[in-house]
Amino acid sequence: MVMSESLHVLHESVKRRAATAVDVAAAMDMTEVSDRLSATRKRGHVGKKLIKAGIALIAIPDPISDVPGAALALTGVAIAKFSDCVGIQDLKDEVTKTLSELSF
């Protein structure tokens, strides 16, 4: 008896939450969301650029430029290795995928 009452309460709660979600989705202006998502930019590849700049400095025949070139190249390697986190492009892709699955 207690189990059926708790299931009934859970069922009513889920129905209310679903109705609220439908109301919120109906009130949202999806064209604005779509425009803002399309305005996102891809992440820059800062690490690769630093590696290229460091190698260019190392390649210069001047002996003084080897130390900053090595520092730039090593910094670029570290940034390239550790900056593969979630970026704004990944967020855009995931939100777009979720919205299309929800058929908005």
C-alpha positions in Angstrom: 0.0 0.0 0.0 2.8 2.4 0.9 4.6 1.5 -2.3 1.7 2.3 -4.5 1.2 5.7 -2.8 4.9 6.6 -3.3 4.7 5.5 -6.9 1.6 7.7 -7.4 3.4 10.7 -5.8 6.4 10.0 -8.1 4.2 9.7 -11.1 2.5 13.1 -10.4 5.9 14.7 -9.8 7.2 13.5 -13.1 4.1 14.7 -14.9 4.5 18.2 -13.4 8.2 18.3 -14.3 7.4 17.2 -17.9 4.7 19.9 -18.2 7.1 22.5 -16.9 9.7 21.4 -19.4 7.2 21.6 -22.2 6.1 25.1 -21.1 9.7 26.3 -20.9 10.6 24.9 -24.3 7.5 26.5 -25.9 8.5 29.9 -24.4 12.1 29.7 -25.7 13.0 31.5 -28.9 15.0 28.9 -30.6 16.1 31.1 -33.5 18.1 33.3 -31.0 19.7 30.2 -29.5 20.5 28.9 -32.9 22.0 32.3 -34.0 24.2 32.5 -30.8 25.4 28.9 -31.3 26.4 29.5 -34.9 28.4 32.6 -33.8 30.8 30.5 -31.7 34.3 30.1 -33.0 36.7 27.2 -33.0 39.5 27.0 -30.5 42.8 28.3 -31.7 45.8 26.0 -31.8 48.1 28.1 -29.6 50.4 25.2 -28.8 51.1 24.4 -32.4 51.8 28.0 -33.2 54.2 28.3 -30.3 56.0 25.1 -31.4 56.4 26.6 -34.9 57.7 29.9 -33.6 60.2 28.1 -31.3 61.5 26.0 -34.1 61.8 29.0 -36.3 63.9 30.8 -33.6 66.0 27.7 -33.2 66.6 27.5 -36.9 67.9 31.1 -37.0 71.7 31.0 -37.1 72.0 33.5 -34.2 73.2 31.6 -31.1 71.2 33.9 -28.7 67.8 32.9 -30.2 68.2 29.2 -29.3 67.2 29.5 -25.7 64.0 31.5 -26.3 63.2 29.2 -29.2 63.6 26.1 -27.1 61.4 27.7 -24.4 58.7 28.5 -26.9 58.8 25.1 -28.4 58.6 23.3 -25.0 55.8 25.6 -23.9 53.9 24.9 -27.1 54.3 21.1 -26.5 53.0 21.5 -23.0 50.0 23.6 -24.1 49.2 21.3 -27.0 49.3 18.3 -24.7 47.2 19.7 -21.8 44.8 22.0 -23.7 42.6 19.3 -25.2 39.9 20.1 -22.7 36.3 20.8 -23.7 36.0 24.0 -25.7 33.3 26.2 -26.9 33.0 24.3 -30.2 32.4 21.1 -28.2 29.7 22.8 -26.2 28.1 24.1 -29.4 28.2 20.7 -31.0 26.7 19.0 -27.9 23.9 21.6 -27.5 23.1 21.4 -31.2 23.0 17.6 -31.1 20.7 17.6 -28.0 18.3 20.2 -29.5 18.0 18.1 -32.7 17.3 15.0 -30.6 14.6 16.9 -28.8 13.3 18.1 -32.2 13.2 21.8 -31.4 
